Amino acid sequence: MDIKVCTRCFGKGVKRHPNHDKAEVDYFPLIMDWVCEDCGYKGIPIVFYSKEDYERFISIMESNKSDRDKEN
């Protein structure tokens, strides 16, 4: 199971852009082929191969964010 995640908001609402569904583009994933439905970011997503990996990543990102908030 692949979980595609936005590189900006880390949401799982990443989809292929509807204008890039043609077969000839499937072999060359372009940066603009992907769009996050949560924040609107266009770019190549982060791909996780398991739910556990995704949850571990989110946990690390949240702990880093709280560490940065403490510094400010």
PDB file of N, CA, C and O in Angstrom:
ATOM      1  N   MET A   1       0.840  -1.176   0.000  1.00  0.00           N
ATOM      2  CA  MET A   1       0.000   0.000   0.000  1.00  0.00           C
ATOM      3  C   MET A   1       0.887   1.242   0.000  1.00  0.00           C
ATOM      4  O   MET A   1       1.651   1.459   0.941  1.00  0.00           O
ATOM      5  N   ASP A   2       0.791   2.049  -1.040  1.00  0.00           N
ATOM      6  CA  ASP A   2       1.538   3.301  -1.126  1.00  0.00           C
ATOM      7  C   ASP A   2       0.704   4.433  -0.540  1.00  0.00           C
ATOM      8  O   ASP A   2      -0.479   4.571  -0.852  1.00  0.00           O
ATOM      9  N   ILE A   3       1.333   5.243   0.313  1.00  0.00           N
ATOM     10  CA  ILE A   3       0.687   6.424   0.867  1.00  0.00           C
ATOM     11  C   ILE A   3       1.446   7.626   0.328  1.00  0.00           C
ATOM     12  O   ILE A   3       2.625   7.816   0.627  1.00  0.00           O
ATOM     13  N   LYS A   4       0.761   8.433  -0.467  1.00  0.00           N
ATOM     14  CA  LYS A   4       1.379   9.633  -1.041  1.00  0.00           C
ATOM     15  C   LYS A   4       1.022  10.828  -0.159  1.00  0.00           C
ATOM     16  O   LYS A   4      -0.141  11.053   0.176  1.00  0.00           O
ATOM     17  N   VAL A   5       2.066  11.593   0.209  1.00  0.00           N
ATOM     18  CA  VAL A   5       1.908  12.682   1.168  1.00  0.00           C
ATOM     19  C   VAL A   5       2.477  13.971   0.578  1.00  0.00           C
ATOM     20  O   VAL A   5       3.513  13.964  -0.088  1.00  0.00           O
ATOM     21  N   CYS A   6       1.790  15.060   0.833  1.00  0.00           N
ATOM     22  CA  CYS A   6       2.232  16.381   0.378  1.00  0.00           C
ATOM     23  C   CYS A   6       3.527  16.766   1.086  1.00  0.00           C
ATOM     24  O   CYS A   6       3.667  16.555   2.291  1.00  0.00           O
ATOM     25  N   THR A   7       4.464  17.326   0.345  1.00  0.00           N
ATOM     26  CA  THR A   7       5.736  17.739   0.933  1.00  0.00           C
ATOM     27  C   THR A   7       5.622  19.057   1.693  1.00  0.00           C
ATOM     28  O   THR A   7       6.544  19.419   2.425  1.00  0.00           O
ATOM     29  N   ARG A   8       4.524  19.779   1.540  1.00  0.00           N
ATOM     30  CA  ARG A   8       4.331  21.038   2.267  1.00  0.00           C
ATOM     31  C   ARG A   8       3.543  20.834   3.562  1.00  0.00           C
ATOM     32  O   ARG A   8       4.008  21.214   4.636  1.00  0.00           O
ATOM     33  N   CYS A   9       2.336  20.227   3.465  1.00  0.00           N
ATOM     34  CA  CYS A   9       1.465  20.125   4.641  1.00  0.00           C
ATOM     35  C   CYS A   9       1.435  18.720   5.237  1.00  0.00           C
ATOM     36  O   CYS A   9       0.849  18.510   6.299  1.00  0.00           O
ATOM     37  N   PHE A  10       2.061  17.762   4.564  1.00  0.00           N
ATOM     38  CA  PHE A  10       2.116  16.355   4.980  1.00  0.00           C
ATOM     39  C   PHE A  10       0.745  15.695   5.018  1.00  0.00           C
ATOM     40  O   PHE A  10       0.565  14.674   5.682  1.00  0.00           O
ATOM     41  N   GLY A  11      -0.230  16.274   4.304  1.00  0.00           N
ATOM     42  CA  GLY A  11      -1.557  15.676   4.201  1.00  0.00           C
ATOM     43  C   GLY A  11      -1.569  14.561   3.163  1.00  0.00           C
ATOM     44  O   GLY A  11      -0.707  14.492   2.287  1.00  0.00           O
ATOM     45  N   LYS A  12      -2.568  13.691   3.285  1.00  0.00           N
ATOM     46  CA  LYS A  12      -2.665  12.560   2.366  1.00  0.00           C
ATOM     47  C   LYS A  12      -3.600  12.827   1.192  1.00  0.00           C
ATOM     48  O   LYS A  12      -4.032  11.888   0.523  1.00  0.00           O
ATOM     49  N   GLY A  13      -3.920  14.104   0.932  1.00  0.00           N
ATOM     50  CA  GLY A  13      -4.831  14.447  -0.145  1.00  0.00           C
ATOM     51  C   GLY A  13      -4.143  14.677  -1.478  1.00  0.00           C
ATOM     52  O   GLY A  13      -4.609  15.494  -2.272  1.00  0.00           O
ATOM     53  N   VAL A  14      -3.048  13.979  -1.747  1.00  0.00           N
ATOM     54  CA  VAL A  14      -2.278  14.184  -2.981  1.00  0.00           C
ATOM     55  C   VAL A  14      -2.864  13.319  -4.101  1.00  0.00           C
ATOM     56  O   VAL A  14      -3.040  12.111  -3.945  1.00  0.00           O
ATOM     57  N   LYS A  15      -3.158  13.960  -5.222  1.00  0.00           N
ATOM     58  CA  LYS A  15      -3.734  13.269  -6.380  1.00  0.00           C
ATOM     59  C   LYS A  15      -2.986  13.662  -7.646  1.00  0.00           C
ATOM     60  O   LYS A  15      -2.335  14.705  -7.703  1.00  0.00           O
ATOM     61  N   ARG A  16      -3.089  12.810  -8.655  1.00  0.00           N
ATOM     62  CA  ARG A  16      -2.557  13.177  -9.974  1.00  0.00           C
ATOM     63  C   ARG A  16      -3.395  14.312 -10.519  1.00  0.00           C
ATOM     64  O   ARG A  16      -4.622  14.293 -10.416  1.00  0.00           O
ATOM     65  N   HIS A  17      -2.739  15.295 -11.095  1.00  0.00           N
ATOM     66  CA  HIS A  17      -3.445  16.417 -11.698  1.00  0.00           C
ATOM     67  C   HIS A  17      -4.275  15.880 -12.863  1.00  0.00           C
ATOM     68  O   HIS A  17      -3.760  15.111 -13.675  1.00  0.00           O
ATOM     69  N   PRO A  18      -5.544  16.268 -12.963  1.00  0.00           N
ATOM     70  CA  PRO A  18      -6.413  15.699 -14.004  1.00  0.00           C
ATOM     71  C   PRO A  18      -5.948  15.966 -15.429  1.00  0.00           C
ATOM     72  O   PRO A  18      -6.295  15.201 -16.329  1.00  0.00           O
ATOM     73  N   ASN A  19      -5.185  17.011 -15.664  1.00  0.00           N
ATOM     74  CA  ASN A  19      -4.712  17.308 -17.025  1.00  0.00           C
ATOM     75  C   ASN A  19      -3.542  16.436 -17.435  1.00  0.00           C
ATOM     76  O   ASN A  19      -3.112  16.496 -18.587  1.00  0.00           O
ATOM     77  N   HIS A  20      -3.012  15.623 -16.521  1.00  0.00           N
ATOM     78  CA  HIS A  20      -1.835  14.817 -16.828  1.00  0.00           C
ATOM     79  C   HIS A  20      -2.124  13.324 -16.739  1.00  0.00           C
ATOM     80  O   HIS A  20      -1.261  12.547 -16.331  1.00  0.00           O
ATOM     81  N   ASP A  21      -3.327  12.922 -17.116  1.00  0.00           N
ATOM     82  CA  ASP A  21      -3.699  11.507 -17.049  1.00  0.00           C
ATOM     83  C   ASP A  21      -3.379  10.739 -18.318  1.00  0.00           C
ATOM     84  O   ASP A  21      -3.705   9.556 -18.413  1.00  0.00           O
ATOM     85  N   LYS A  22      -2.756  11.372 -19.284  1.00  0.00           N
ATOM     86  CA  LYS A  22      -2.456  10.700 -20.546  1.00  0.00           C
ATOM     87  C   LYS A  22      -1.355   9.666 -20.349  1.00  0.00           C
ATOM     88  O   LYS A  22      -0.463   9.851 -19.521  1.00  0.00           O
ATOM     89  N   ALA A  23      -1.419   8.592 -21.100  1.00  0.00           N
ATOM     90  CA  ALA A  23      -0.480   7.477 -20.947  1.00  0.00           C
ATOM     91  C   ALA A  23       0.966   7.890 -21.196  1.00  0.00           C
ATOM     92  O   ALA A  23       1.875   7.371 -20.548  1.00  0.00           O
ATOM     93  N   GLU A  24       1.192   8.817 -22.125  1.00  0.00           N
ATOM     94  CA  GLU A  24       2.572   9.177 -22.446  1.00  0.00           C
ATOM     95  C   GLU A  24       3.277   9.899 -21.303  1.00  0.00           C
ATOM     96  O   GLU A  24       4.507   9.914 -21.262  1.00  0.00           O
ATOM     97  N   VAL A  25       2.534  10.495 -20.378  1.00  0.00           N
ATOM     98  CA  VAL A  25       3.175  11.182 -19.266  1.00  0.00           C
ATOM     99  C   VAL A  25       3.388  10.253 -18.068  1.00  0.00           C
ATOM    100  O   VAL A  25       4.154  10.585 -17.163  1.00  0.00           O
ATOM    101  N   ASP A  26       2.735   9.120 -18.049  1.00  0.00           N
ATOM    102  CA  ASP A  26       2.855   8.212 -16.912  1.00  0.00           C
ATOM    103  C   ASP A  26       4.286   7.737 -16.699  1.00  0.00           C
ATOM    104  O   ASP A  26       4.666   7.409 -15.575  1.00  0.00           O
ATOM    105  N   TYR A  27       5.074   7.696 -17.748  1.00  0.00           N
ATOM    106  CA  TYR A  27       6.443   7.204 -17.634  1.00  0.00           C
ATOM    107  C   TYR A  27       7.409   8.271 -17.131  1.00  0.00           C
ATOM    108  O   TYR A  27       8.512   7.945 -16.692  1.00  0.00           O
ATOM    109  N   PHE A  28       7.015   9.526 -17.188  1.00  0.00           N
ATOM    110  CA  PHE A  28       7.877  10.622 -16.776  1.00  0.00           C
ATOM    111  C   PHE A  28       7.132  11.507 -15.789  1.00  0.00           C
ATOM    112  O   PHE A  28       6.547  12.515 -16.184  1.00  0.00           O
ATOM    113  N   PRO A  29       7.144  11.142 -14.497  1.00  0.00           N
ATOM    114  CA  PRO A  29       6.396  11.947 -13.527  1.00  0.00           C
ATOM    115  C   PRO A  29       7.004  13.338 -13.398  1.00  0.00           C
ATOM    116  O   PRO A  29       8.152  13.494 -12.980  1.00  0.00           O
ATOM    117  N   LEU A  30       6.236  14.320 -13.754  1.00  0.00           N
ATOM    118  CA  LEU A  30       6.688  15.697 -13.696  1.00  0.00           C
ATOM    119  C   LEU A  30       6.271  16.313 -12.374  1.00  0.00           C
ATOM    120  O   LEU A  30       5.330  15.847 -11.731  1.00  0.00           O
ATOM    121  N   ILE A  31       6.972  17.358 -11.972  1.00  0.00           N
ATOM    122  CA  ILE A  31       6.667  18.018 -10.718  1.00  0.00           C
ATOM    123  C   ILE A  31       5.222  18.487 -10.686  1.00  0.00           C
ATOM    124  O   ILE A  31       4.554  18.348  -9.661  1.00  0.00           O
ATOM    125  N   MET A  32       4.731  19.032 -11.769  1.00  0.00           N
ATOM    126  CA  MET A  32       3.386  19.589 -11.791  1.00  0.00           C
ATOM    127  C   MET A  32       2.304  18.528 -11.983  1.00  0.00           C
ATOM    128  O   MET A  32       1.125  18.876 -12.050  1.00  0.00           O
ATOM    129  N   ASP A  33       2.661  17.253 -12.074  1.00  0.00           N
ATOM    130  CA  ASP A  33       1.675  16.196 -12.238  1.00  0.00           C
ATOM    131  C   ASP A  33       0.865  15.958 -10.973  1.00  0.00           C
ATOM    132  O   ASP A  33      -0.217  15.375 -11.049  1.00  0.00           O
ATOM    133  N   TRP A  34       1.344  16.384  -9.826  1.00  0.00           N
ATOM    134  CA  TRP A  34       0.716  16.083  -8.548  1.00  0.00           C
ATOM    135  C   TRP A  34       0.217  17.356  -7.884  1.00  0.00           C
ATOM    136  O   TRP A  34       0.890  18.386  -7.916  1.00  0.00           O
ATOM    137  N   VAL A  35      -0.960  17.283  -7.283  1.00  0.00           N
ATOM    138  CA  VAL A  35      -1.518  18.425  -6.570  1.00  0.00           C
ATOM    139  C   VAL A  35      -2.114  17.937  -5.246  1.00  0.00           C
ATOM    140  O   VAL A  35      -2.756  16.888  -5.186  1.00  0.00           O
ATOM    141  N   CYS A  36      -1.886  18.720  -4.191  1.00  0.00           N
ATOM    142  CA  CYS A  36      -2.435  18.404  -2.871  1.00  0.00           C
ATOM    143  C   CYS A  36      -3.808  19.054  -2.759  1.00  0.00           C
ATOM    144  O   CYS A  36      -3.940  20.269  -2.906  1.00  0.00           O
ATOM    145  N   GLU A  37      -4.815  18.250  -2.503  1.00  0.00           N
ATOM    146  CA  GLU A  37      -6.170  18.775  -2.365  1.00  0.00           C
ATOM    147  C   GLU A  37      -6.363  19.494  -1.034  1.00  0.00           C
ATOM    148  O   GLU A  37      -7.341  20.222  -0.863  1.00  0.00           O
ATOM    149  N   ASP A  38      -5.443  19.297  -0.090  1.00  0.00           N
ATOM    150  CA  ASP A  38      -5.552  19.944   1.217  1.00  0.00           C
ATOM    151  C   ASP A  38      -5.033  21.380   1.192  1.00  0.00           C
ATOM    152  O   ASP A  38      -5.689  22.282   1.714  1.00  0.00           O
ATOM    153  N   CYS A  39      -3.847  21.603   0.583  1.00  0.00           N
ATOM    154  CA  CYS A  39      -3.249  22.945   0.621  1.00  0.00           C
ATOM    155  C   CYS A  39      -3.014  23.555  -0.761  1.00  0.00           C
ATOM    156  O   CYS A  39      -2.639  24.723  -0.859  1.00  0.00           O
ATOM    157  N   GLY A  40      -3.228  22.779  -1.835  1.00  0.00           N
ATOM    158  CA  GLY A  40      -3.063  23.304  -3.188  1.00  0.00           C
ATOM    159  C   GLY A  40      -1.651  23.237  -3.731  1.00  0.00           C
ATOM    160  O   GLY A  40      -1.407  23.670  -4.857  1.00  0.00           O
ATOM    161  N   TYR A  41      -0.708  22.700  -2.954  1.00  0.00           N
ATOM    162  CA  TYR A  41       0.688  22.611  -3.391  1.00  0.00           C
ATOM    163  C   TYR A  41       0.808  21.676  -4.592  1.00  0.00           C
ATOM    164  O   TYR A  41       0.165  20.628  -4.638  1.00  0.00           O
ATOM    165  N   LYS A  42       1.631  22.063  -5.555  1.00  0.00           N
ATOM    166  CA  LYS A  42       1.893  21.225  -6.724  1.00  0.00           C
ATOM    167  C   LYS A  42       3.341  20.783  -6.677  1.00  0.00           C
ATOM    168  O   LYS A  42       4.249  21.614  -6.648  1.00  0.00           O
ATOM    169  N   GLY A  43       3.557  19.488  -6.669  1.00  0.00           N
ATOM    170  CA  GLY A  43       4.905  18.960  -6.618  1.00  0.00           C
ATOM    171  C   GLY A  43       4.911  17.463  -6.387  1.00  0.00           C
ATOM    172  O   GLY A  43       3.873  16.858  -6.119  1.00  0.00           O
ATOM    173  N   ILE A  44       6.072  16.881  -6.490  1.00  0.00           N
ATOM    174  CA  ILE A  44       6.220  15.437  -6.309  1.00  0.00           C
ATOM    175  C   ILE A  44       5.963  15.093  -4.842  1.00  0.00           C
ATOM    176  O   ILE A  44       6.530  15.731  -3.955  1.00  0.00           O
ATOM    177  N   PRO A  45       5.118  14.095  -4.572  1.00  0.00           N
ATOM    178  CA  PRO A  45       4.805  13.748  -3.186  1.00  0.00           C
ATOM    179  C   PRO A  45       5.885  12.873  -2.553  1.00  0.00           C
ATOM    180  O   PRO A  45       6.742  12.314  -3.238  1.00  0.00           O
ATOM    181  N   ILE A  46       5.818  12.772  -1.236  1.00  0.00           N
ATOM    182  CA  ILE A  46       6.611  11.797  -0.493  1.00  0.00           C
ATOM    183  C   ILE A  46       5.804  10.503  -0.522  1.00  0.00           C
ATOM    184  O   ILE A  46       4.595  10.530  -0.295  1.00  0.00           O
ATOM    185  N   VAL A  47       6.447   9.378  -0.797  1.00  0.00           N
ATOM    186  CA  VAL A  47       5.736   8.104  -0.864  1.00  0.00           C
ATOM    187  C   VAL A  47       6.193   7.206   0.275  1.00  0.00           C
ATOM    188  O   VAL A  47       7.383   6.943   0.443  1.00  0.00           O
ATOM    189  N   PHE A  48       5.221   6.740   1.056  1.00  0.00           N
ATOM    190  CA  PHE A  48       5.485   5.787   2.133  1.00  0.00           C
ATOM    191  C   PHE A  48       4.879   4.454   1.734  1.00  0.00           C
ATOM    192  O   PHE A  48       3.811   4.402   1.125  1.00  0.00           O
ATOM    193  N   TYR A  49       5.567   3.379   2.081  1.00  0.00           N
ATOM    194  CA  TYR A  49       5.111   2.059   1.685  1.00  0.00           C
ATOM    195  C   TYR A  49       4.321   1.339   2.760  1.00  0.00           C
ATOM    196  O   TYR A  49       3.831   0.232   2.541  1.00  0.00           O
ATOM    197  N   SER A  50       4.198   1.969   3.930  1.00  0.00           N
ATOM    198  CA  SER A  50       3.365   1.384   4.981  1.00  0.00           C
ATOM    199  C   SER A  50       2.792   2.491   5.851  1.00  0.00           C
ATOM    200  O   SER A  50       3.348   3.586   5.935  1.00  0.00           O
ATOM    201  N   LYS A  51       1.682   2.190   6.490  1.00  0.00           N
ATOM    202  CA  LYS A  51       1.042   3.137   7.391  1.00  0.00           C
ATOM    203  C   LYS A  51       1.945   3.427   8.581  1.00  0.00           C
ATOM    204  O   LYS A  51       1.969   4.550   9.085  1.00  0.00           O
ATOM    205  N   GLU A  52       2.686   2.424   9.031  1.00  0.00           N
ATOM    206  CA  GLU A  52       3.594   2.592  10.170  1.00  0.00           C
ATOM    207  C   GLU A  52       4.694   3.600   9.847  1.00  0.00           C
ATOM    208  O   GLU A  52       5.024   4.444  10.680  1.00  0.00           O
ATOM    209  N   ASP A  53       5.262   3.518   8.643  1.00  0.00           N
ATOM    210  CA  ASP A  53       6.303   4.469   8.239  1.00  0.00           C
ATOM    211  C   ASP A  53       5.753   5.891   8.203  1.00  0.00           C
ATOM    212  O   ASP A  53       6.410   6.827   8.658  1.00  0.00           O
ATOM    213  N   TYR A  54       4.540   6.052   7.660  1.00  0.00           N
ATOM    214  CA  TYR A  54       3.914   7.374   7.601  1.00  0.00           C
ATOM    215  C   TYR A  54       3.672   7.916   9.005  1.00  0.00           C
ATOM    216  O   TYR A  54       3.974   9.077   9.281  1.00  0.00           O
ATOM    217  N   GLU A  55       3.135   7.093   9.887  1.00  0.00           N
ATOM    218  CA  GLU A  55       2.855   7.536  11.254  1.00  0.00           C
ATOM    219  C   GLU A  55       4.134   7.880  12.010  1.00  0.00           C
ATOM    220  O   GLU A  55       4.149   8.826  12.797  1.00  0.00           O
ATOM    221  N   ARG A  56       5.195   7.132  11.784  1.00  0.00           N
ATOM    222  CA  ARG A  56       6.477   7.435  12.418  1.00  0.00           C
ATOM    223  C   ARG A  56       7.012   8.780  11.913  1.00  0.00           C
ATOM    224  O   ARG A  56       7.510   9.586  12.698  1.00  0.00           O
ATOM    225  N   PHE A  57       6.909   9.015  10.619  1.00  0.00           N
ATOM    226  CA  PHE A  57       7.340  10.281  10.024  1.00  0.00           C
ATOM    227  C   PHE A  57       6.571  11.458  10.616  1.00  0.00           C
ATOM    228  O   PHE A  57       7.169  12.467  10.991  1.00  0.00           O
ATOM    229  N   ILE A  58       5.244  11.332  10.702  1.00  0.00           N
ATOM    230  CA  ILE A  58       4.409  12.401  11.258  1.00  0.00           C
ATOM    231  C   ILE A  58       4.789  12.656  12.712  1.00  0.00           C
ATOM    232  O   ILE A  58       4.853  13.809  13.138  1.00  0.00           O
ATOM    233  N   SER A  59       5.039  11.613  13.465  1.00  0.00           N
ATOM    234  CA  SER A  59       5.435  11.747  14.863  1.00  0.00           C
ATOM    235  C   SER A  59       6.742  12.527  14.988  1.00  0.00           C
ATOM    236  O   SER A  59       6.868  13.407  15.840  1.00  0.00           O
ATOM    237  N   ILE A  60       7.705  12.203  14.142  1.00  0.00           N
ATOM    238  CA  ILE A  60       8.997  12.899  14.158  1.00  0.00           C
ATOM    239  C   ILE A  60       8.811  14.367  13.766  1.00  0.00           C
ATOM    240  O   ILE A  60       9.392  15.253  14.392  1.00  0.00           O
ATOM    241  N   MET A  61       8.003  14.629  12.733  1.00  0.00           N
ATOM    242  CA  MET A  61       7.780  16.002  12.285  1.00  0.00           C
ATOM    243  C   MET A  61       7.081  16.817  13.371  1.00  0.00           C
ATOM    244  O   MET A  61       7.412  17.987  13.565  1.00  0.00           O
ATOM    245  N   GLU A  62       6.124  16.223  14.080  1.00  0.00           N
ATOM    246  CA  GLU A  62       5.420  16.940  15.142  1.00  0.00           C
ATOM    247  C   GLU A  62       6.348  17.237  16.319  1.00  0.00           C
ATOM    248  O   GLU A  62       6.271  18.311  16.915  1.00  0.00           O
ATOM    249  N   SER A  63       7.221  16.289  16.653  1.00  0.00           N
ATOM    250  CA  SER A  63       8.155  16.536  17.759  1.00  0.00           C
ATOM    251  C   SER A  63       9.167  17.613  17.373  1.00  0.00           C
ATOM    252  O   SER A  63       9.548  18.427  18.215  1.00  0.00           O
ATOM    253  N   ASN A  64       9.605  17.631  16.116  1.00  0.00           N
ATOM    254  CA  ASN A  64      10.515  18.684  15.654  1.00  0.00           C
ATOM    255  C   ASN A  64       9.827  20.042  15.672  1.00  0.00           C
ATOM    256  O   ASN A  64      10.448  21.049  16.014  1.00  0.00           O
ATOM    257  N   LYS A  65       8.546  20.076  15.306  1.00  0.00           N
ATOM    258  CA  LYS A  65       7.803  21.327  15.310  1.00  0.00           C
ATOM    259  C   LYS A  65       7.658  21.860  16.733  1.00  0.00           C
ATOM    260  O   LYS A  65       7.825  23.056  16.972  1.00  0.00           O
ATOM    261  N   SER A  66       7.350  20.976  17.671  1.00  0.00           N
ATOM    262  CA  SER A  66       7.201  21.442  19.050  1.00  0.00           C
ATOM    263  C   SER A  66       8.540  21.897  19.622  1.00  0.00           C
ATOM    264  O   SER A  66       8.577  22.817  20.439  1.00  0.00           O
ATOM    265  N   ASP A  67       9.646  21.265  19.203  1.00  0.00           N
ATOM    266  CA  ASP A  67      10.975  21.713  19.631  1.00  0.00           C
ATOM    267  C   ASP A  67      11.278  23.110  19.094  1.00  0.00           C
ATOM    268  O   ASP A  67      11.832  23.944  19.809  1.00  0.00           O
ATOM    269  N   ARG A  68      10.916  23.366  17.835  1.00  0.00           N
ATOM    270  CA  ARG A  68      11.127  24.697  17.241  1.00  0.00           C
ATOM    271  C   ARG A  68      10.274  25.743  17.930  1.00  0.00           C
ATOM    272  O   ARG A  68      10.723  26.868  18.145  1.00  0.00           O
ATOM    273  N   ASP A  69       9.033  25.379  18.281  1.00  0.00           N
ATOM    274  CA  ASP A  69       8.143  26.319  18.961  1.00  0.00           C
ATOM    275  C   ASP A  69       8.700  26.712  20.339  1.00  0.00           C
ATOM    276  O   ASP A  69       8.541  27.851  20.775  1.00  0.00           O
ATOM    277  N   LYS A  70       9.341  25.778  21.002  1.00  0.00           N
ATOM    278  CA  LYS A  70       9.924  26.066  22.320  1.00  0.00           C
ATOM    279  C   LYS A  70      11.080  27.048  22.213  1.00  0.00           C
ATOM    280  O   LYS A  70      11.307  27.850  23.119  1.00  0.00           O
ATOM    281  N   GLU A  71      11.818  26.984  21.090  1.00  0.00           N
ATOM    282  CA  GLU A  71      12.973  27.873  20.900  1.00  0.00           C
ATOM    283  C   GLU A  71      12.536  29.319  20.671  1.00  0.00           C
ATOM    284  O   GLU A  71      13.282  30.242  20.999  1.00  0.00           O
ATOM    285  N   ASN A  72      11.351  29.531  20.118  1.00  0.00           N
ATOM    286  CA  ASN A  72      10.888  30.895  19.798  1.00  0.00           C
ATOM    287  C   ASN A  72      10.217  31.543  20.948  1.00  0.00           C
ATOM    288  O   ASN A  72       9.774  32.687  20.840  1.00  0.00           O
TER     289      ASN A  72
END
